[in-house]
Amino acid sequence: MHEFSRNTAELRDSGRRFSQLAFGLLALAALLFALSVHNSLLPVELEAEARRIIAWSFVGLSALDAALLLVWERFIGAIARG
């Protein structure tokens, strides 16, 4: 039975690291896309106002992704303890 609990703990830790990496990479990708839109690095011509709105939308998406990562960690931690 001890071997089973150790394997479960290893899987849980592996899953936690994977979710942290995934959420972090998604937040980073959103920030990089916002930067590329803001600096007109995309081959699409957009007005300044449209670029500003799109860039801030992706910055907001990145912030929400980071917040979701924090909430997710607390939520999963509460489930694992309880």
Distance bins in CASP14 RR format, pairs under 12 A and 6 or more apart:
PFRMAT RR
TARGET T0000
AUTHOR 0000-0000-0000
RMODE 2
METHOD distances of the structure
MODEL  1
1 7 0 0 0 0 0 1 0 0 0 0 0
1 8 0 0 0 0 0 1 0 0 0 0 0
2 8 0 0 0 0 0 1 0 0 0 0 0
2 9 0 0 0 0 0 1 0 0 0 0 0
3 9 0 0 0 0 0 1 0 0 0 0 0
3 10 0 0 0 0 0 1 0 0 0 0 0
4 10 0 0 0 0 0 1 0 0 0 0 0
4 11 0 0 0 0 0 1 0 0 0 0 0
5 11 0 0 0 0 0 1 0 0 0 0 0
5 12 0 0 0 0 0 1 0 0 0 0 0
6 12 0 0 0 0 0 1 0 0 0 0 0
6 13 0 0 0 0 0 1 0 0 0 0 0
7 13 0 0 0 0 0 1 0 0 0 0 0
7 14 0 0 0 0 0 1 0 0 0 0 0
8 14 0 0 0 0 0 1 0 0 0 0 0
8 15 0 0 0 0 0 1 0 0 0 0 0
8 80 0 0 0 0 0 1 0 0 0 0 0
9 15 0 0 0 0 0 1 0 0 0 0 0
9 16 0 0 0 0 0 1 0 0 0 0 0
9 80 0 0 0 0 1 0 0 0 0 0 0
10 16 0 0 0 0 0 1 0 0 0 0 0
10 17 0 0 0 0 0 1 0 0 0 0 0
11 17 0 0 0 0 0 1 0 0 0 0 0
11 18 0 0 0 0 0 1 0 0 0 0 0
11 80 0 0 0 0 0 1 0 0 0 0 0
12 18 0 0 0 0 0 1 0 0 0 0 0
12 19 0 0 0 0 0 1 0 0 0 0 0
12 76 0 0 0 0 1 0 0 0 0 0 0
12 77 0 0 0 0 1 0 0 0 0 0 0
12 79 0 0 0 0 0 1 0 0 0 0 0
12 80 1 0 0 1 0 0 0 0 0 0 0
12 81 0 0 0 0 0 1 0 0 0 0 0
13 19 0 0 0 0 0 1 0 0 0 0 0
13 20 0 0 0 0 0 1 0 0 0 0 0
13 76 0 0 0 0 0 1 0 0 0 0 0
13 77 0 0 0 0 0 1 0 0 0 0 0
13 80 0 0 0 0 0 1 0 0 0 0 0
14 20 0 0 0 0 0 1 0 0 0 0 0
14 21 0 0 0 0 0 1 0 0 0 0 0
15 21 0 0 0 0 1 0 0 0 0 0 0
15 22 0 0 0 0 1 0 0 0 0 0 0
15 23 0 0 0 0 0 1 0 0 0 0 0
15 72 0 0 0 0 0 1 0 0 0 0 0
15 73 0 0 0 0 0 1 0 0 0 0 0
15 76 0 0 0 0 1 0 0 0 0 0 0
15 80 0 0 0 0 0 1 0 0 0 0 0
16 22 0 0 0 0 0 1 0 0 0 0 0
16 23 0 0 0 0 0 1 0 0 0 0 0
16 69 0 0 0 0 0 1 0 0 0 0 0
16 72 0 0 0 0 1 0 0 0 0 0 0
16 73 1 0 0 1 0 0 0 0 0 0 0
16 75 0 0 0 0 0 1 0 0 0 0 0
16 76 1 0 0 1 0 0 0 0 0 0 0
16 77 0 0 0 0 1 0 0 0 0 0 0
16 79 0 0 0 0 0 1 0 0 0 0 0
16 80 0 0 0 0 1 0 0 0 0 0 0
17 23 0 0 0 0 0 1 0 0 0 0 0
17 24 0 0 0 0 0 1 0 0 0 0 0
17 73 0 0 0 0 0 1 0 0 0 0 0
18 24 0 0 0 0 0 1 0 0 0 0 0
18 25 0 0 0 0 0 1 0 0 0 0 0
18 72 0 0 0 0 0 1 0 0 0 0 0
19 25 0 0 0 0 0 1 0 0 0 0 0
19 26 0 0 0 0 0 1 0 0 0 0 0
19 65 0 0 0 0 0 1 0 0 0 0 0
19 68 0 0 0 0 0 1 0 0 0 0 0
19 69 1 0 0 1 0 0 0 0 0 0 0
19 70 0 0 0 0 0 1 0 0 0 0 0
19 71 0 0 0 0 0 1 0 0 0 0 0
19 72 1 0 0 1 0 0 0 0 0 0 0
19 73 0 0 0 0 1 0 0 0 0 0 0
19 75 0 0 0 0 0 1 0 0 0 0 0
19 76 0 0 0 0 1 0 0 0 0 0 0
19 77 0 0 0 0 0 1 0 0 0 0 0
20 26 0 0 0 0 0 1 0 0 0 0 0
20 27 0 0 0 0 0 1 0 0 0 0 0
20 65 0 0 0 0 0 1 0 0 0 0 0
20 66 0 0 0 0 0 1 0 0 0 0 0
20 68 0 0 0 0 0 1 0 0 0 0 0
20 69 1 0 0 1 0 0 0 0 0 0 0
20 70 0 0 0 0 0 1 0 0 0 0 0
20 72 0 0 0 0 1 0 0 0 0 0 0
20 73 1 0 0 1 0 0 0 0 0 0 0
20 76 0 0 0 0 0 1 0 0 0 0 0
21 27 0 0 0 0 0 1 0 0 0 0 0
21 28 0 0 0 0 0 1 0 0 0 0 0
21 69 0 0 0 0 0 1 0 0 0 0 0
22 28 0 0 0 0 0 1 0 0 0 0 0
22 29 0 0 0 0 0 1 0 0 0 0 0
22 65 0 0 0 0 1 0 0 0 0 0 0
22 68 0 0 0 0 0 1 0 0 0 0 0
22 69 0 0 0 0 1 0 0 0 0 0 0
22 72 0 0 0 0 0 1 0 0 0 0 0
23 29 0 0 0 0 0 1 0 0 0 0 0
23 30 0 0 0 0 0 1 0 0 0 0 0
23 61 0 0 0 0 0 1 0 0 0 0 0
23 62 0 0 0 0 0 1 0 0 0 0 0
23 64 0 0 0 0 0 1 0 0 0 0 0
23 65 1 0 1 0 0 0 0 0 0 0 0
23 66 1 0 0 1 0 0 0 0 0 0 0
23 67 0 0 0 0 1 0 0 0 0 0 0
23 68 1 0 0 1 0 0 0 0 0 0 0
23 69 1 0 1 0 0 0 0 0 0 0 0
23 70 0 0 0 0 1 0 0 0 0 0 0
23 71 0 0 0 0 0 1 0 0 0 0 0
23 72 1 0 0 1 0 0 0 0 0 0 0
23 73 0 0 0 0 1 0 0 0 0 0 0
24 30 0 0 0 0 1 0 0 0 0 0 0
24 31 0 0 0 0 1 0 0 0 0 0 0
24 32 0 0 0 0 0 1 0 0 0 0 0
24 62 0 0 0 0 1 0 0 0 0 0 0
24 65 1 0 0 1 0 0 0 0 0 0 0
24 66 1 0 0 1 0 0 0 0 0 0 0
24 67 0 0 0 0 0 1 0 0 0 0 0
24 68 0 0 0 0 0 1 0 0 0 0 0
24 69 1 0 0 1 0 0 0 0 0 0 0
24 70 0 0 0 0 0 1 0 0 0 0 0
24 72 0 0 0 0 0 1 0 0 0 0 0
24 73 0 0 0 0 0 1 0 0 0 0 0
25 31 0 0 0 0 0 1 0 0 0 0 0
25 32 0 0 0 0 0 1 0 0 0 0 0
25 62 0 0 0 0 0 1 0 0 0 0 0
25 65 0 0 0 0 1 0 0 0 0 0 0
25 66 0 0 0 0 0 1 0 0 0 0 0
25 69 0 0 0 0 0 1 0 0 0 0 0
26 32 0 0 0 0 0 1 0 0 0 0 0
26 33 0 0 0 0 0 1 0 0 0 0 0
26 58 0 0 0 0 0 1 0 0 0 0 0
26 61 0 0 0 0 1 0 0 0 0 0 0
26 62 0 0 0 0 1 0 0 0 0 0 0
26 63 0 0 0 0 0 1 0 0 0 0 0
26 64 0 0 0 0 0 1 0 0 0 0 0
26 65 1 0 1 0 0 0 0 0 0 0 0
26 66 0 0 0 0 1 0 0 0 0 0 0
26 68 0 0 0 0 1 0 0 0 0 0 0
26 69 0 0 0 0 1 0 0 0 0 0 0
27 33 0 0 0 0 0 1 0 0 0 0 0
27 34 0 0 0 0 0 1 0 0 0 0 0
27 58 0 0 0 0 1 0 0 0 0 0 0
27 59 0 0 0 0 0 1 0 0 0 0 0
27 60 0 0 0 0 1 0 0 0 0 0 0
27 61 0 0 0 0 1 0 0 0 0 0 0
27 62 1 0 1 0 0 0 0 0 0 0 0
27 63 1 0 0 1 0 0 0 0 0 0 0
27 64 0 0 0 0 1 0 0 0 0 0 0
27 65 1 0 1 0 0 0 0 0 0 0 0
27 66 1 0 1 0 0 0 0 0 0 0 0
27 67 0 0 0 0 1 0 0 0 0 0 0
27 68 0 0 0 0 1 0 0 0 0 0 0
27 69 1 0 0 1 0 0 0 0 0 0 0
27 70 0 0 0 0 0 1 0 0 0 0 0
28 34 0 0 0 0 0 1 0 0 0 0 0
28 35 0 0 0 0 0 1 0 0 0 0 0
28 58 0 0 0 0 0 1 0 0 0 0 0
28 61 0 0 0 0 0 1 0 0 0 0 0
28 62 1 0 0 1 0 0 0 0 0 0 0
28 65 0 0 0 0 1 0 0 0 0 0 0
28 66 0 0 0 0 1 0 0 0 0 0 0
28 69 0 0 0 0 0 1 0 0 0 0 0
29 35 0 0 0 0 0 1 0 0 0 0 0
29 36 0 0 0 0 0 1 0 0 0 0 0
29 58 0 0 0 0 1 0 0 0 0 0 0
29 61 0 0 0 0 1 0 0 0 0 0 0
29 62 0 0 0 0 1 0 0 0 0 0 0
29 65 0 0 0 0 1 0 0 0 0 0 0
30 36 0 0 0 0 0 1 0 0 0 0 0
30 37 0 0 0 0 0 1 0 0 0 0 0
30 54 0 0 0 0 0 1 0 0 0 0 0
30 55 0 0 0 0 0 1 0 0 0 0 0
30 56 0 0 0 0 0 1 0 0 0 0 0
30 57 0 0 0 0 1 0 0 0 0 0 0
30 58 1 0 1 0 0 0 0 0 0 0 0
30 59 1 0 0 1 0 0 0 0 0 0 0
30 60 1 0 0 1 0 0 0 0 0 0 0
30 61 1 0 1 0 0 0 0 0 0 0 0
30 62 1 1 0 0 0 0 0 0 0 0 0
30 63 0 0 0 0 1 0 0 0 0 0 0
30 64 0 0 0 0 1 0 0 0 0 0 0
30 65 1 0 0 1 0 0 0 0 0 0 0
30 66 0 0 0 0 1 0 0 0 0 0 0
30 68 0 0 0 0 0 1 0 0 0 0 0
31 37 0 0 0 0 0 1 0 0 0 0 0
31 38 0 0 0 0 0 1 0 0 0 0 0
31 55 0 0 0 0 1 0 0 0 0 0 0
31 56 0 0 0 0 0 1 0 0 0 0 0
31 57 0 0 0 0 0 1 0 0 0 0 0
31 58 1 0 0 1 0 0 0 0 0 0 0
31 59 1 0 0 1 0 0 0 0 0 0 0
31 60 0 0 0 0 1 0 0 0 0 0 0
31 61 0 0 0 0 1 0 0 0 0 0 0
31 62 1 0 1 0 0 0 0 0 0 0 0
31 63 0 0 0 0 1 0 0 0 0 0 0
31 65 0 0 0 0 1 0 0 0 0 0 0
31 66 0 0 0 0 1 0 0 0 0 0 0
32 38 0 0 0 0 0 1 0 0 0 0 0
32 39 0 0 0 0 0 1 0 0 0 0 0
32 41 0 0 0 0 1 0 0 0 0 0 0
32 42 0 0 0 0 0 1 0 0 0 0 0
32 55 0 0 0 0 0 1 0 0 0 0 0
32 58 0 0 0 0 1 0 0 0 0 0 0
32 59 0 0 0 0 0 1 0 0 0 0 0
32 61 0 0 0 0 0 1 0 0 0 0 0
32 62 0 0 0 0 1 0 0 0 0 0 0
33 39 0 0 0 0 0 1 0 0 0 0 0
33 41 0 0 0 0 1 0 0 0 0 0 0
33 42 0 0 0 0 1 0 0 0 0 0 0
33 51 0 0 0 0 0 1 0 0 0 0 0
33 54 0 0 0 0 1 0 0 0 0 0 0
33 55 0 0 0 0 1 0 0 0 0 0 0
33 56 0 0 0 0 0 1 0 0 0 0 0
33 57 0 0 0 0 1 0 0 0 0 0 0
33 58 1 0 1 0 0 0 0 0 0 0 0
33 59 0 0 0 0 1 0 0 0 0 0 0
33 60 0 0 0 0 0 1 0 0 0 0 0
33 61 0 0 0 0 1 0 0 0 0 0 0
33 62 0 0 0 0 1 0 0 0 0 0 0
34 41 0 0 0 0 0 1 0 0 0 0 0
34 42 0 0 0 0 0 1 0 0 0 0 0
34 51 0 0 0 0 1 0 0 0 0 0 0
34 52 0 0 0 0 0 1 0 0 0 0 0
34 53 0 0 0 0 0 1 0 0 0 0 0
34 54 1 0 0 1 0 0 0 0 0 0 0
34 55 1 0 1 0 0 0 0 0 0 0 0
34 56 1 0 0 1 0 0 0 0 0 0 0
34 57 1 0 0 1 0 0 0 0 0 0 0
34 58 1 1 0 0 0 0 0 0 0 0 0
34 59 1 0 1 0 0 0 0 0 0 0 0
34 60 0 0 0 0 1 0 0 0 0 0 0
34 61 0 0 0 0 1 0 0 0 0 0 0
34 62 1 0 0 1 0 0 0 0 0 0 0
34 63 0 0 0 0 0 1 0 0 0 0 0
35 41 1 0 0 1 0 0 0 0 0 0 0
35 42 0 0 0 0 0 1 0 0 0 0 0
35 51 0 0 0 0 0 1 0 0 0 0 0
35 54 0 0 0 0 0 1 0 0 0 0 0
35 55 1 0 0 1 0 0 0 0 0 0 0
35 56 0 0 0 0 0 1 0 0 0 0 0
35 58 0 0 0 0 1 0 0 0 0 0 0
35 59 0 0 0 0 1 0 0 0 0 0 0
35 62 0 0 0 0 0 1 0 0 0 0 0
36 42 1 0 1 0 0 0 0 0 0 0 0
36 43 0 0 0 0 0 1 0 0 0 0 0
36 44 0 0 0 0 0 1 0 0 0 0 0
36 46 0 0 0 0 0 1 0 0 0 0 0
36 51 0 0 0 0 0 1 0 0 0 0 0
36 54 0 0 0 0 0 1 0 0 0 0 0
36 55 0 0 0 0 1 0 0 0 0 0 0
36 58 0 0 0 0 1 0 0 0 0 0 0
37 43 0 0 0 0 0 1 0 0 0 0 0
37 44 0 0 0 0 1 0 0 0 0 0 0
37 45 0 0 0 0 0 1 0 0 0 0 0
37 46 1 0 0 1 0 0 0 0 0 0 0
37 47 0 0 0 0 0 1 0 0 0 0 0
37 48 0 0 0 0 0 1 0 0 0 0 0
37 50 0 0 0 0 1 0 0 0 0 0 0
37 51 1 0 1 0 0 0 0 0 0 0 0
37 52 0 0 0 0 1 0 0 0 0 0 0
37 53 0 0 0 0 1 0 0 0 0 0 0
37 54 1 0 1 0 0 0 0 0 0 0 0
37 55 1 0 1 0 0 0 0 0 0 0 0
37 56 0 0 0 0 1 0 0 0 0 0 0
37 57 0 0 0 0 1 0 0 0 0 0 0
37 58 1 0 0 1 0 0 0 0 0 0 0
37 59 0 0 0 0 0 1 0 0 0 0 0
37 61 0 0 0 0 0 1 0 0 0 0 0
38 46 0 0 0 0 0 1 0 0 0 0 0
38 48 0 0 0 0 1 0 0 0 0 0 0
38 50 0 0 0 0 0 1 0 0 0 0 0
38 51 1 0 0 1 0 0 0 0 0 0 0
38 52 1 0 0 1 0 0 0 0 0 0 0
38 53 0 0 0 0 0 1 0 0 0 0 0
38 54 0 0 0 0 1 0 0 0 0 0 0
38 55 1 0 1 0 0 0 0 0 0 0 0
38 56 0 0 0 0 1 0 0 0 0 0 0
38 57 0 0 0 0 0 1 0 0 0 0 0
38 58 0 0 0 0 1 0 0 0 0 0 0
38 59 0 0 0 0 1 0 0 0 0 0 0
39 46 0 0 0 0 0 1 0 0 0 0 0
39 48 0 0 0 0 0 1 0 0 0 0 0
39 51 0 0 0 0 1 0 0 0 0 0 0
39 52 0 0 0 0 0 1 0 0 0 0 0
39 54 0 0 0 0 0 1 0 0 0 0 0
39 55 0 0 0 0 1 0 0 0 0 0 0
40 46 1 0 0 1 0 0 0 0 0 0 0
40 47 0 0 0 0 0 1 0 0 0 0 0
40 48 0 0 0 0 1 0 0 0 0 0 0
40 50 0 0 0 0 0 1 0 0 0 0 0
40 51 1 0 0 1 0 0 0 0 0 0 0
40 52 0 0 0 0 0 1 0 0 0 0 0
40 54 0 0 0 0 0 1 0 0 0 0 0
40 55 0 0 0 0 0 1 0 0 0 0 0
41 51 0 0 0 0 0 1 0 0 0 0 0
41 55 0 0 0 0 0 1 0 0 0 0 0
42 50 0 0 0 0 0 1 0 0 0 0 0
42 51 0 0 0 0 1 0 0 0 0 0 0
42 54 0 0 0 0 1 0 0 0 0 0 0
42 55 0 0 0 0 0 1 0 0 0 0 0
44 50 0 0 0 0 1 0 0 0 0 0 0
44 51 0 0 0 0 1 0 0 0 0 0 0
44 54 0 0 0 0 0 1 0 0 0 0 0
45 51 0 0 0 0 1 0 0 0 0 0 0
46 52 0 0 0 0 1 0 0 0 0 0 0
46 53 0 0 0 0 1 0 0 0 0 0 0
46 54 1 0 0 1 0 0 0 0 0 0 0
46 55 0 0 0 0 1 0 0 0 0 0 0
47 53 0 0 0 0 1 0 0 0 0 0 0
47 54 0 0 0 0 0 1 0 0 0 0 0
48 54 0 0 0 0 0 1 0 0 0 0 0
48 55 0 0 0 0 0 1 0 0 0 0 0
49 55 0 0 0 0 0 1 0 0 0 0 0
49 56 0 0 0 0 0 1 0 0 0 0 0
50 56 0 0 0 0 0 1 0 0 0 0 0
50 57 0 0 0 0 0 1 0 0 0 0 0
51 57 0 0 0 0 0 1 0 0 0 0 0
51 58 0 0 0 0 0 1 0 0 0 0 0
52 58 0 0 0 0 0 1 0 0 0 0 0
52 59 0 0 0 0 0 1 0 0 0 0 0
53 59 0 0 0 0 0 1 0 0 0 0 0
53 60 0 0 0 0 0 1 0 0 0 0 0
54 60 0 0 0 0 0 1 0 0 0 0 0
54 61 0 0 0 0 0 1 0 0 0 0 0
55 61 0 0 0 0 0 1 0 0 0 0 0
55 62 0 0 0 0 0 1 0 0 0 0 0
56 62 0 0 0 0 0 1 0 0 0 0 0
56 63 0 0 0 0 0 1 0 0 0 0 0
57 63 0 0 0 0 0 1 0 0 0 0 0
57 64 0 0 0 0 0 1 0 0 0 0 0
58 64 0 0 0 0 0 1 0 0 0 0 0
58 65 0 0 0 0 0 1 0 0 0 0 0
59 65 0 0 0 0 0 1 0 0 0 0 0
59 66 0 0 0 0 0 1 0 0 0 0 0
60 66 0 0 0 0 1 0 0 0 0 0 0
60 67 0 0 0 0 1 0 0 0 0 0 0
60 68 0 0 0 0 0 1 0 0 0 0 0
61 67 0 0 0 0 0 1 0 0 0 0 0
61 68 0 0 0 0 0 1 0 0 0 0 0
62 68 0 0 0 0 0 1 0 0 0 0 0
62 69 0 0 0 0 0 1 0 0 0 0 0
63 69 0 0 0 0 0 1 0 0 0 0 0
63 70 0 0 0 0 0 1 0 0 0 0 0
64 70 0 0 0 0 0 1 0 0 0 0 0
64 71 0 0 0 0 0 1 0 0 0 0 0
64 72 0 0 0 0 0 1 0 0 0 0 0
65 71 0 0 0 0 0 1 0 0 0 0 0
65 72 0 0 0 0 0 1 0 0 0 0 0
66 72 0 0 0 0 0 1 0 0 0 0 0
66 73 0 0 0 0 0 1 0 0 0 0 0
67 73 0 0 0 0 0 1 0 0 0 0 0
67 74 0 0 0 0 0 1 0 0 0 0 0
68 74 0 0 0 0 0 1 0 0 0 0 0
68 75 0 0 0 0 1 0 0 0 0 0 0
68 76 0 0 0 0 0 1 0 0 0 0 0
69 75 0 0 0 0 0 1 0 0 0 0 0
69 76 0 0 0 0 0 1 0 0 0 0 0
70 76 0 0 0 0 0 1 0 0 0 0 0
70 77 0 0 0 0 0 1 0 0 0 0 0
71 77 0 0 0 0 0 1 0 0 0 0 0
71 78 0 0 0 0 0 1 0 0 0 0 0
72 78 0 0 0 0 0 1 0 0 0 0 0
72 79 0 0 0 0 0 1 0 0 0 0 0
73 79 0 0 0 0 0 1 0 0 0 0 0
73 80 0 0 0 0 0 1 0 0 0 0 0
74 80 0 0 0 0 0 1 0 0 0 0 0
74 81 0 0 0 0 0 1 0 0 0 0 0
75 81 0 0 0 0 0 1 0 0 0 0 0
75 82 0 0 0 0 0 1 0 0 0 0 0
76 82 0 0 0 0 0 1 0 0 0 0 0
END
